[in-house]
């Protein structure tokens, strides 16, 4: 029942693997990996096996991409496995089936990660082509694949556990990334800390400590998730229990949100008990006063407190102990926003189509601009608030560490990069929500566009520096579209040492700001035009 005759696993596999986009995604993934190896293959007829640094760099870059794929995509596959049942109102029917809770959890986990496992294993023949170049042996390749697989299963189990605790996929996805990102960064730092000089210990730790830790984490979460499905506290009345906020505030531990106080009312205002003022935007008012994550303020408090807690070790190392690593902490904040930002805007308009309320919305007296800015600002405020709670260590560092006070223009420039990035992710997600009919397609398209804009240029630069050192300068000029390149381009001086720790390229930051402002303006103009032409409404919007 757990594997061979598990109806949950069979149904999910049939639904996921028979879709056309599964084939095209696999084809694109393998084609890109093949092109990377093809362009990096040495042109010389004889390979110098005594200096295999290029081969080592290629394999390391290859596996870094694989690991990032597992870290970023595992939550997106597994975080909606159980919350999707709750949103489709089939959760109670699933629990009433004769399946054991453990079989349900196992089926959901394997089905969620099966396609990701196919992507990982399809790259194995391409990696084996790099072995003749030297510098890497078969045991190291197998050990790295073991690490990638264990990380994928662990991150998937964490996301599935989050999916069992929350009612909405957005809530589960946000918390999953909050837990997965620090674990993924810790593993990368561990791998980089023990380089070729300690390759033996790194290999030993990969095949001993890492499997033990992964098995322990997955076992605990599997048992907890199965026990929760056996005695579910969130069933009855369609799983929508009434939350008394006064009782919740009295019993809350830690952070307490008061909707009528500043600054809480900026991102979680209280329900309106009076009439809307004349000239106010009802779309903006409705979206602002709707619950961000459901479950009262519990979910919002959990997200805020977890983000602040998980930022502490990164804050201590990157901002206080090693100020020269401050751009890495900003990159962590940017990556969190890139992953979380589209969640709150990609369904803004597709949800109206799915509820068949878009036609009613367009026949009101509201202009397309009023509808769009109400949706955009309400979605942006959630991602910007959650991202802002990760920026408080930087503000604290400016007060306590003199290095940042001497580099205040650079700090302000970092904040500008974060603000523009959060606005761009929300605008891109809203644009995809206007263009596409389904929320799932809109979400996927949003992530694809964001990866192409923000991550691919940096990856191309890293690839060029590893393989084609001569062409790296020309590739670097194209990285101005990425906030990561803009962050690392800013200079940072150490006043105590009296020297500049990093040579800045301020023109990349200026070009990034100009590009982002222009991109957001173009996207807003395009959305207004699509709304004015009644894009995907009436009968076409429900097909």
VOPA-832598 format. One record per residue (C-alpha): residue number from 1; residue in three letters; x, y, z. Coordinates in steps of 0.05 Angstrom, whole numbers, m for minus. Layout:
REM VOPA-832598
<rec NUM 'Ala' <X Y Z>>;
...
***
This chain:
REM VOPA-832598
<rec 1 'Unk' <0 0 0>>;
<rec 2 'Unk' <58 47 12>>;
<rec 3 'Unk' <91 38 m56>>;
<rec 4 'Unk' <65 m16 m102>>;
<rec 5 'Unk' <m10 m6 m94>>;
<rec 6 'Unk' <m12 66 m69>>;
<rec 7 'Unk' <m70 101 m106>>;
<rec 8 'Unk' <m46 170 m85>>;
<rec 9 'Unk' <22 158 m116>>;
<rec 10 'Unk' <m7 128 m179>>;
<rec 11 'Unk' <m57 184 m189>>;
<rec 12 'Unk' <m6 239 m177>>;
<rec 13 'Unk' <45 207 m224>>;
<rec 14 'Unk' <m6 199 m279>>;
<rec 15 'Unk' <m29 271 m272>>;
<rec 16 'Unk' <41 301 m269>>;
<rec 17 'Unk' <80 259 m319>>;
<rec 18 'Unk' <28 260 m374>>;
<rec 19 'Unk' <27 335 m381>>;
<rec 20 'Unk' <60 364 m443>>;
<rec 21 'Unk' <100 415 m404>>;
<rec 22 'Unk' <135 358 m366>>;
<rec 23 'Unk' <166 333 m432>>;
<rec 24 'Unk' <186 403 m455>>;
<rec 25 'Unk' <217 421 m388>>;
<rec 26 'Unk' <258 357 m389>>;
<rec 27 'Unk' <280 370 m460>>;
<rec 28 'Unk' <300 442 m444>>;
<rec 29 'Unk' <337 421 m381>>;
<rec 30 'Unk' <378 366 m415>>;
<rec 31 'Unk' <392 411 m475>>;
<rec 32 'Unk' <419 467 m431>>;
<rec 33 'Unk' <464 419 m393>>;
<rec 34 'Unk' <489 389 m457>>;
<rec 35 'Unk' <504 457 m486>>;
<rec 36 'Unk' <543 476 m423>>;
<rec 37 'Unk' <588 415 m431>>;
<rec 38 'Unk' <594 424 m506>>;
<rec 39 'Unk' <618 496 m502>>;
<rec 40 'Unk' <665 480 m445>>;
<rec 41 'Unk' <697 420 m480>>;
<rec 42 'Unk' <770 434 m497>>;
<rec 43 'Unk' <786 445 m570>>;
<rec 44 'Unk' <856 417 m566>>;
<rec 45 'Unk' <868 349 m596>>;
<rec 46 'Unk' <909 329 m535>>;
<rec 47 'Unk' <884 342 m464>>;
<rec 48 'Unk' <934 362 m411>>;
<rec 49 'Unk' <916 315 m354>>;
<rec 50 'Unk' <968 347 m308>>;
<rec 51 'Unk' <928 413 m304>>;
<rec 52 'Unk' <855 394 m299>>;
<rec 53 'Unk' <832 459 m266>>;
<rec 54 'Unk' <783 475 m322>>;
<rec 55 'Unk' <750 406 m314>>;
<rec 56 'Unk' <745 415 m239>>;
<rec 57 'Unk' <714 483 m247>>;
<rec 58 'Unk' <664 456 m298>>;
<rec 59 'Unk' <642 398 m254>>;
<rec 60 'Unk' <637 443 m192>>;
<rec 61 'Unk' <595 493 m231>>;
<rec 62 'Unk' <552 436 m258>>;
<rec 63 'Unk' <537 407 m190>>;
<rec 64 'Unk' <526 476 m160>>;
<rec 65 'Unk' <470 486 m211>>;
<rec 66 'Unk' <442 417 m194>>;
<rec 67 'Unk' <442 433 m120>>;
<rec 68 'Unk' <409 501 m130>>;
<rec 69 'Unk' <356 466 m173>>;
<rec 70 'Unk' <341 417 m117>>;
<rec 71 'Unk' <339 472 m63>>;
<rec 72 'Unk' <294 520 m102>>;
<rec 73 'Unk' <247 471 m137>>;
<rec 74 'Unk' <235 419 m83>>;
<rec 75 'Unk' <190 466 m42>>;
<rec 76 'Unk' <152 488 m104>>;
<rec 77 'Unk' <135 415 m119>>;
<rec 78 'Unk' <119 392 m49>>;
<rec 79 'Unk' <92 453 m12>>;
<rec 80 'Unk' <24 448 m45>>;
<rec 81 'Unk' <15 372 m41>>;
<rec 82 'Unk' <m33 373 18>>;
<rec 83 'Unk' <m55 446 17>>;
<rec 84 'Unk' <m79 433 m54>>;
<rec 85 'Unk' <m127 381 m27>>;
<rec 86 'Unk' <m153 431 24>>;
<rec 87 'Unk' <m162 485 m28>>;
<rec 88 'Unk' <m198 437 m75>>;
<rec 89 'Unk' <m241 414 m15>>;
<rec 90 'Unk' <m221 341 m24>>;
<rec 91 'Unk' <m179 337 39>>;
<rec 92 'Unk' <m233 306 83>>;
<rec 93 'Unk' <m250 255 28>>;
<rec 94 'Unk' <m176 235 26>>;
<rec 95 'Unk' <m174 226 101>>;
<rec 96 'Unk' <m238 185 100>>;
<rec 97 'Unk' <m208 135 51>>;
<rec 98 'Unk' <m181 67 76>>;
<rec 99 'Unk' <m110 90 63>>;
<rec 100 'Unk' <m64 95 122>>;
<rec 101 'Unk' <m37 165 138>>;
<rec 102 'Unk' <34 140 126>>;
<rec 103 'Unk' <14 115 57>>;
<rec 104 'Unk' <m16 183 40>>;
<rec 105 'Unk' <46 220 62>>;
<rec 106 'Unk' <92 172 25>>;
<rec 107 'Unk' <51 177 m38>>;
<rec 108 'Unk' <49 253 m36>>;
<rec 109 'Unk' <124 257 m23>>;
<rec 110 'Unk' <146 209 m78>>;
<rec 111 'Unk' <98 239 m128>>;
<rec 112 'Unk' <121 310 m113>>;
<rec 113 'Unk' <194 294 m121>>;
<rec 114 'Unk' <190 242 m177>>;
<rec 115 'Unk' <195 292 m233>>;
<rec 116 'Unk' <252 329 m199>>;
<rec 117 'Unk' <288 262 m190>>;
<rec 118 'Unk' <280 249 m265>>;
<rec 119 'Unk' <313 315 m280>>;
<rec 120 'Unk' <371 300 m234>>;
<rec 121 'Unk' <384 230 m260>>;
<rec 122 'Unk' <379 251 m333>>;
<rec 123 'Unk' <441 294 m322>>;
<rec 124 'Unk' <483 235 m300>>;
<rec 125 'Unk' <506 215 m371>>;
<rec 126 'Unk' <526 287 m385>>;
<rec 127 'Unk' <567 290 m322>>;
<rec 128 'Unk' <602 225 m339>>;
<rec 129 'Unk' <627 257 m403>>;
<rec 130 'Unk' <669 304 m360>>;
<rec 131 'Unk' <707 247 m326>>;
<rec 132 'Unk' <757 237 m384>>;
<rec 133 'Unk' <779 310 m374>>;
<rec 134 'Unk' <811 291 m308>>;
<rec 135 'Unk' <810 325 m240>>;
<rec 136 'Unk' <748 289 m215>>;
<rec 137 'Unk' <739 214 m202>>;
<rec 138 'Unk' <677 171 m204>>;
<rec 139 'Unk' <671 166 m129>>;
<rec 140 'Unk' <667 242 m121>>;
<rec 141 'Unk' <613 246 m174>>;
<rec 142 'Unk' <572 191 m140>>;
<rec 143 'Unk' <581 224 m72>>;
<rec 144 'Unk' <557 291 m99>>;
<rec 145 'Unk' <497 258 m131>>;
<rec 146 'Unk' <481 225 m64>>;
<rec 147 'Unk' <485 293 m30>>;
<rec 148 'Unk' <438 324 m82>>;
<rec 149 'Unk' <388 267 m75>>;
<rec 150 'Unk' <389 270 1>>;
<rec 151 'Unk' <380 345 m1>>;
<rec 152 'Unk' <321 338 m49>>;
<rec 153 'Unk' <286 287 m5>>;
<rec 154 'Unk' <299 327 59>>;
<rec 155 'Unk' <275 393 29>>;
<rec 156 'Unk' <214 357 0>>;
<rec 157 'Unk' <197 327 67>>;
<rec 158 'Unk' <203 394 101>>;
<rec 159 'Unk' <157 426 50>>;
<rec 160 'Unk' <107 369 55>>;
<rec 161 'Unk' <105 376 131>>;
<rec 162 'Unk' <91 451 122>>;
<rec 163 'Unk' <37 434 73>>;
<rec 164 'Unk' <2 392 126>>;
<rec 165 'Unk' <2 448 178>>;
<rec 166 'Unk' <m27 504 136>>;
<rec 167 'Unk' <m89 514 94>>;
<rec 168 'Unk' <m61 554 37>>;
<rec 169 'Unk' <m5 538 m12>>;
<rec 170 'Unk' <23 608 m5>>;
<rec 171 'Unk' <32 599 70>>;
<rec 172 'Unk' <64 531 62>>;
<rec 173 'Unk' <110 556 7>>;
<rec 174 'Unk' <135 616 46>>;
<rec 175 'Unk' <151 576 109>>;
<rec 176 'Unk' <183 521 67>>;
<rec 177 'Unk' <231 571 35>>;
<rec 178 'Unk' <246 602 103>>;
<rec 179 'Unk' <269 534 128>>;
<rec 180 'Unk' <302 507 65>>;
<rec 181 'Unk' <343 568 45>>;
<rec 182 'Unk' <386 571 109>>;
<rec 183 'Unk' <398 496 106>>;
<rec 184 'Unk' <418 501 33>>;
<rec 185 'Unk' <465 559 46>>;
<rec 186 'Unk' <497 522 105>>;
<rec 187 'Unk' <510 462 61>>;
<rec 188 'Unk' <542 505 8>>;
<rec 189 'Unk' <586 541 59>>;
<rec 190 'Unk' <608 473 87>>;
<rec 191 'Unk' <625 448 17>>;
<rec 192 'Unk' <665 511 1>>;
<rec 193 'Unk' <700 512 68>>;
<rec 194 'Unk' <729 443 58>>;
<rec 195 'Unk' <759 451 m12>>;
<rec 196 'Unk' <809 408 m48>>;
<rec 197 'Unk' <856 410 12>>;
<rec 198 'Unk' <805 372 53>>;
<rec 199 'Unk' <770 335 m3>>;
<rec 200 'Unk' <777 269 35>>;
<rec 201 'Unk' <740 294 96>>;
<rec 202 'Unk' <687 327 53>>;
<rec 203 'Unk' <675 261 17>>;
<rec 204 'Unk' <673 223 83>>;
<rec 205 'Unk' <623 272 113>>;
<rec 206 'Unk' <579 267 50>>;
<rec 207 'Unk' <571 192 55>>;
<rec 208 'Unk' <566 187 131>>;
<rec 209 'Unk' <541 248 169>>;
<rec 210 'Unk' <496 275 115>>;
<rec 211 'Unk' <455 211 105>>;
<rec 212 'Unk' <447 204 180>>;
<rec 213 'Unk' <423 275 187>>;
<rec 214 'Unk' <376 269 128>>;
<rec 215 'Unk' <346 204 153>>;
<rec 216 'Unk' <335 234 223>>;
<rec 217 'Unk' <301 296 196>>;
<rec 218 'Unk' <257 259 147>>;
<rec 219 'Unk' <237 206 199>>;
<rec 220 'Unk' <216 257 250>>;
<rec 221 'Unk' <177 298 200>>;
<rec 222 'Unk' <145 236 168>>;
<rec 223 'Unk' <120 212 236>>;
<rec 224 'Unk' <94 281 255>>;
<rec 225 'Unk' <58 290 189>>;
<rec 226 'Unk' <28 221 191>>;
<rec 227 'Unk' <4 232 263>>;
<rec 228 'Unk' <m27 298 242>>;
<rec 229 'Unk' <m66 265 186>>;
<rec 230 'Unk' <m89 210 234>>;
<rec 231 'Unk' <m117 261 282>>;
<rec 232 'Unk' <m128 323 238>>;
<rec 233 'Unk' <m145 386 278>>;
<rec 234 'Unk' <m165 426 216>>;
<rec 235 'Unk' <m226 387 191>>;
<rec 236 'Unk' <m299 403 201>>;
<rec 237 'Unk' <m336 463 174>>;
<rec 238 'Unk' <m294 454 111>>;
<rec 239 'Unk' <m231 466 152>>;
<rec 240 'Unk' <m249 539 164>>;
<rec 241 'Unk' <m252 545 239>>;
<rec 242 'Unk' <m269 613 268>>;
<rec 243 'Unk' <m209 651 297>>;
<rec 244 'Unk' <m222 698 356>>;
<rec 245 'Unk' <m167 749 350>>;
<rec 246 'Unk' <m176 776 421>>;
<rec 247 'Unk' <m166 706 449>>;
<rec 248 'Unk' <m108 694 401>>;
<rec 249 'Unk' <m72 757 424>>;
<rec 250 'Unk' <m80 738 498>>;
<rec 251 'Unk' <m52 668 486>>;
<rec 252 'Unk' <1 687 435>>;
<rec 253 'Unk' <74 672 450>>;
<rec 254 'Unk' <125 722 424>>;
<rec 255 'Unk' <104 773 372>>;
<rec 256 'Unk' <33 801 378>>;
<rec 257 'Unk' <2 837 319>>;
<rec 258 'Unk' <m46 894 336>>;
<rec 259 'Unk' <m83 913 273>>;
<rec 260 'Unk' <m102 982 297>>;
<rec 261 'Unk' <m31 1003 317>>;
<rec 262 'Unk' <28 1029 276>>;
<rec 263 'Unk' <64 998 240>>;
<rec 264 'Unk' <21 934 242>>;
<rec 265 'Unk' <m37 969 207>>;
<rec 266 'Unk' <7 982 147>>;
<rec 267 'Unk' <9 908 128>>;
<rec 268 'Unk' <m47 876 169>>;
<rec 269 'Unk' <m103 929 179>>;
<rec 270 'Unk' <m165 910 216>>;
<rec 271 'Unk' <m231 893 183>>;
<rec 272 'Unk' <m271 954 162>>;
<rec 273 'Unk' <m331 969 206>>;
<rec 274 'Unk' <m351 1035 172>>;
<rec 275 'Unk' <m367 1059 102>>;
<rec 276 'Unk' <m313 1068 50>>;
<rec 277 'Unk' <m293 1141 40>>;
<rec 278 'Unk' <m312 1176 m25>>;
<rec 279 'Unk' <m260 1169 m79>>;
<rec 280 'Unk' <m224 1111 m45>>;
<rec 281 'Unk' <m203 1051 m85>>;
<rec 282 'Unk' <m246 992 m64>>;
<rec 283 'Unk' <m198 942 m96>>;
<rec 284 'Unk' <m140 967 m55>>;
<rec 285 'Unk' <m182 970 9>>;
<rec 286 'Unk' <m209 900 0>>;
<rec 287 'Unk' <m141 869 m16>>;
<rec 288 'Unk' <m107 906 41>>;
<rec 289 'Unk' <m158 884 93>>;
<rec 290 'Unk' <m162 812 70>>;
<rec 291 'Unk' <m123 761 111>>;
<rec 292 'Unk' <m53 750 83>>;
<rec 293 'Unk' <m45 677 103>>;
<rec 294 'Unk' <m112 659 136>>;
<rec 295 'Unk' <m115 630 207>>;
<rec 296 'Unk' <m120 700 238>>;
<rec 297 'Unk' <m52 730 252>>;
<rec 298 'Unk' <m20 664 273>>;
<rec 299 'Unk' <11 649 206>>;
<rec 300 'Unk' <37 720 197>>;
<rec 301 'Unk' <68 719 266>>;
<rec 302 'Unk' <101 651 252>>;
<rec 303 'Unk' <131 676 186>>;
<rec 304 'Unk' <158 741 217>>;
<rec 305 'Unk' <188 707 278>>;
<rec 306 'Unk' <219 651 237>>;
<rec 307 'Unk' <249 699 187>>;
<rec 308 'Unk' <280 740 244>>;
<rec 309 'Unk' <306 678 280>>;
<rec 310 'Unk' <337 645 219>>;
<rec 311 'Unk' <371 710 200>>;
<rec 312 'Unk' <410 712 265>>;
<rec 313 'Unk' <468 665 246>>;
<rec 314 'Unk' <476 695 177>>;
<rec 315 'Unk' <472 764 208>>;
<rec 316 'Unk' <526 748 259>>;
<rec 317 'Unk' <575 720 209>>;
<rec 318 'Unk' <564 763 147>>;
<rec 319 'Unk' <548 831 179>>;
<rec 320 'Unk' <586 833 245>>;
<rec 321 'Unk' <643 783 244>>;
<rec 322 'Unk' <660 791 170>>;
<rec 323 'Unk' <635 858 144>>;
<rec 324 'Unk' <668 844 77>>;
<rec 325 'Unk' <616 788 68>>;
<rec 326 'Unk' <557 836 75>>;
<rec 327 'Unk' <538 830 1>>;
<rec 328 'Unk' <526 756 13>>;
<rec 329 'Unk' <474 772 66>>;
<rec 330 'Unk' <440 821 18>>;
<rec 331 'Unk' <440 766 m34>>;
<rec 332 'Unk' <405 720 16>>;
<rec 333 'Unk' <351 774 25>>;
<rec 334 'Unk' <345 782 m50>>;
<rec 335 'Unk' <338 707 m61>>;
<rec 336 'Unk' <284 703 m8>>;
<rec 337 'Unk' <245 759 m42>>;
<rec 338 'Unk' <254 728 m111>>;
<rec 339 'Unk' <224 662 m85>>;
<rec 340 'Unk' <169 692 m42>>;
<rec 341 'Unk' <149 755 m81>>;
<rec 342 'Unk' <111 721 m139>>;
<rec 343 'Unk' <69 680 m90>>;
<rec 344 'Unk' <26 739 m71>>;
<rec 345 'Unk' <16 771 m140>>;
<rec 346 'Unk' <16 714 m190>>;
<rec 347 'Unk' <m56 697 m173>>;
<rec 348 'Unk' <m84 767 m168>>;
<rec 349 'Unk' <m121 766 m234>>;
<rec 350 'Unk' <m122 692 m249>>;
<rec 351 'Unk' <m162 681 m184>>;
<rec 352 'Unk' <m214 730 m211>>;
<rec 353 'Unk' <m219 688 m274>>;
<rec 354 'Unk' <m223 623 m235>>;
<rec 355 'Unk' <m278 652 m191>>;
<rec 356 'Unk' <m312 680 m253>>;
<rec 357 'Unk' <m314 750 m224>>;
<rec 358 'Unk' <m269 785 m275>>;
<rec 359 'Unk' <m327 805 m320>>;
<rec 360 'Unk' <m362 836 m260>>;
<rec 361 'Unk' <m299 873 m240>>;
<rec 362 'Unk' <m290 903 m310>>;
<rec 363 'Unk' <m361 930 m315>>;
<rec 364 'Unk' <m352 973 m253>>;
<rec 365 'Unk' <m335 1046 m256>>;
<rec 366 'Unk' <m263 1032 m236>>;
<rec 367 'Unk' <m210 1047 m288>>;
<rec 368 'Unk' <m158 995 m308>>;
<rec 369 'Unk' <m105 1036 m272>>;
<rec 370 'Unk' <m145 1035 m207>>;
<rec 371 'Unk' <m154 959 m211>>;
<rec 372 'Unk' <m81 947 m227>>;
<rec 373 'Unk' <m49 991 m175>>;
<rec 374 'Unk' <m96 965 m122>>;
<rec 375 'Unk' <m75 893 m138>>;
<rec 376 'Unk' <m2 911 m146>>;
<rec 377 'Unk' <8 951 m82>>;
<rec 378 'Unk' <m31 900 m40>>;
<rec 379 'Unk' <12 843 m66>>;
<rec 380 'Unk' <77 883 m61>>;
<rec 381 'Unk' <64 903 11>>;
<rec 382 'Unk' <65 830 34>>;
<rec 383 'Unk' <130 811 0>>;
<rec 384 'Unk' <163 877 19>>;
<rec 385 'Unk' <143 871 92>>;
<rec 386 'Unk' <169 799 97>>;
<rec 387 'Unk' <233 820 62>>;
<rec 388 'Unk' <239 881 107>>;
<rec 389 'Unk' <241 837 169>>;
<rec 390 'Unk' <305 806 140>>;
<rec 391 'Unk' <336 875 133>>;
<rec 392 'Unk' <332 895 206>>;
<rec 393 'Unk' <402 863 220>>;
<rec 394 'Unk' <432 911 169>>;
<rec 395 'Unk' <401 970 205>>;
<rec 396 'Unk' <428 943 271>>;
<rec 397 'Unk' <497 934 240>>;
<rec 398 'Unk' <497 1006 217>>;
<rec 399 'Unk' <488 1027 289>>;
<rec 400 'Unk' <539 980 320>>;
<rec 401 'Unk' <593 972 267>>;
<rec 402 'Unk' <633 1032 244>>;
<rec 403 'Unk' <648 1001 177>>;
<rec 404 'Unk' <577 1011 152>>;
<rec 405 'Unk' <572 1082 178>>;
<rec 406 'Unk' <633 1099 136>>;
<rec 407 'Unk' <601 1066 76>>;
<rec 408 'Unk' <531 1094 83>>;
<rec 409 'Unk' <522 1108 8>>;
<rec 410 'Unk' <536 1035 m6>>;
<rec 411 'Unk' <486 1013 48>>;
<rec 412 'Unk' <432 1059 19>>;
<rec 413 'Unk' <447 1032 m50>>;
<rec 414 'Unk' <437 961 m24>>;
<rec 415 'Unk' <369 980 4>>;
<rec 416 'Unk' <350 1011 m63>>;
<rec 417 'Unk' <368 945 m98>>;
<rec 418 'Unk' <324 906 m50>>;
<rec 419 'Unk' <265 954 m58>>;
<rec 420 'Unk' <269 954 m134>>;
<rec 421 'Unk' <276 878 m136>>;
<rec 422 'Unk' <215 868 m92>>;
<rec 423 'Unk' <175 915 m137>>;
<rec 424 'Unk' <199 881 m200>>;
<rec 425 'Unk' <181 811 m176>>;
<rec 426 'Unk' <111 834 m157>>;
<rec 427 'Unk' <101 871 m223>>;
<rec 428 'Unk' <126 812 m264>>;
<rec 429 'Unk' <80 764 m226>>;
<rec 430 'Unk' <20 811 m236>>;
<rec 431 'Unk' <36 816 m310>>;
<rec 432 'Unk' <36 740 m317>>;
<rec 433 'Unk' <m29 738 m278>>;
<rec 434 'Unk' <m60 785 m329>>;
<rec 435 'Unk' <m33 746 m389>>;
<rec 436 'Unk' <m49 675 m368>>;
<rec 437 'Unk' <m113 642 m346>>;
<rec 438 'Unk' <m91 595 m291>>;
<rec 439 'Unk' <m54 612 m227>>;
<rec 440 'Unk' <m7 552 m233>>;
<rec 441 'Unk' <15 573 m303>>;
<rec 442 'Unk' <22 646 m281>>;
<rec 443 'Unk' <65 625 m222>>;
<rec 444 'Unk' <110 582 m266>>;
<rec 445 'Unk' <118 636 m319>>;
<rec 446 'Unk' <135 687 m265>>;
<rec 447 'Unk' <191 644 m238>>;
<rec 448 'Unk' <218 630 m308>>;
<rec 449 'Unk' <221 704 m325>>;
<rec 450 'Unk' <253 722 m258>>;
<rec 451 'Unk' <306 668 m266>>;
<rec 452 'Unk' <322 691 m336>>;
<rec 453 'Unk' <329 763 m314>>;
<rec 454 'Unk' <363 757 m246>>;
<rec 455 'Unk' <400 691 m242>>;
<rec 456 'Unk' <419 669 m313>>;
<rec 457 'Unk' <465 730 m326>>;
<rec 458 'Unk' <504 716 m262>>;
<rec 459 'Unk' <509 642 m279>>;
<rec 460 'Unk' <533 659 m349>>;
<rec 461 'Unk' <587 704 m319>>;
<rec 462 'Unk' <610 649 m272>>;
<rec 463 'Unk' <612 600 m330>>;
<rec 464 'Unk' <652 649 m373>>;
<rec 465 'Unk' <702 662 m317>>;
<rec 466 'Unk' <711 587 m307>>;
<rec 467 'Unk' <717 567 m380>>;
<rec 468 'Unk' <729 628 m424>>;
<rec 469 'Unk' <769 678 m383>>;
<rec 470 'Unk' <780 723 m444>>;
<rec 471 'Unk' <706 733 m457>>;
<rec 472 'Unk' <687 744 m383>>;
<rec 473 'Unk' <693 820 m389>>;
<rec 474 'Unk' <642 824 m445>>;
<rec 475 'Unk' <594 778 m408>>;
<rec 476 'Unk' <600 821 m345>>;
<rec 477 'Unk' <572 881 m382>>;
<rec 478 'Unk' <507 844 m391>>;
<rec 479 'Unk' <498 829 m316>>;
<rec 480 'Unk' <468 897 m301>>;
<rec 481 'Unk' <398 866 m304>>;
<rec 482 'Unk' <413 824 m242>>;
<rec 483 'Unk' <406 852 m171>>;
<rec 484 'Unk' <461 804 m148>>;
<rec 485 'Unk' <511 836 m196>>;
<rec 486 'Unk' <489 905 m174>>;
<rec 487 'Unk' <499 886 m101>>;
<rec 488 'Unk' <569 861 m111>>;
<rec 489 'Unk' <588 919 m156>>;
<rec 490 'Unk' <584 970 m100>>;
<rec 491 'Unk' <649 988 m64>>;
<rec 492 'Unk' <660 974 9>>;
<rec 493 'Unk' <718 1006 47>>;
<rec 494 'Unk' <746 984 113>>;
<rec 495 'Unk' <764 1047 151>>;
<rec 496 'Unk' <802 1010 205>>;
<rec 497 'Unk' <849 979 154>>;
<rec 498 'Unk' <850 1040 111>>;
<rec 499 'Unk' <840 1002 46>>;
<rec 500 'Unk' <785 986 m3>>;
<rec 501 'Unk' <764 913 4>>;
<rec 502 'Unk' <728 909 m62>>;
<rec 503 'Unk' <735 950 m126>>;
<rec 504 'Unk' <667 978 m143>>;
<rec 505 'Unk' <634 984 m211>>;
<rec 506 'Unk' <581 1036 m196>>;
<rec 507 'Unk' <558 1039 m268>>;
<rec 508 'Unk' <528 968 m261>>;
<rec 509 'Unk' <485 992 m202>>;
<rec 510 'Unk' <463 1054 m241>>;
<rec 511 'Unk' <446 1013 m302>>;
<rec 512 'Unk' <407 963 m259>>;
<rec 513 'Unk' <365 1019 m228>>;
<rec 514 'Unk' <350 1050 m296>>;
<rec 515 'Unk' <333 982 m326>>;
<rec 516 'Unk' <286 962 m268>>;
<rec 517 'Unk' <250 1029 m269>>;
<rec 518 'Unk' <240 1024 m344>>;
<rec 519 'Unk' <218 951 m341>>;
<rec 520 'Unk' <166 965 m287>>;
<rec 521 'Unk' <138 1024 m326>>;
<rec 522 'Unk' <134 982 m390>>;
<rec 523 'Unk' <99 925 m354>>;
<rec 524 'Unk' <48 971 m323>>;
<rec 525 'Unk' <34 1005 m390>>;
<rec 526 'Unk' <26 937 m423>>;
<rec 527 'Unk' <m23 914 m369>>;
<rec 528 'Unk' <m65 977 m376>>;
<rec 529 'Unk' <m69 966 m451>>;
<rec 530 'Unk' <m89 893 m441>>;
<rec 531 'Unk' <m143 913 m392>>;
<rec 532 'Unk' <m169 968 m437>>;
<rec 533 'Unk' <m175 917 m494>>;
<rec 534 'Unk' <m212 869 m447>>;
<rec 535 'Unk' <m158 815 m450>>;
<rec 536 'Unk' <m182 745 m435>>;
<rec 537 'Unk' <m251 762 m410>>;
<rec 538 'Unk' <m322 737 m424>>;
<rec 539 'Unk' <m325 668 m456>>;
<rec 540 'Unk' <m251 666 m472>>;
<rec 541 'Unk' <m232 674 m399>>;
<rec 542 'Unk' <m270 611 m376>>;
<rec 543 'Unk' <m246 563 m429>>;
***
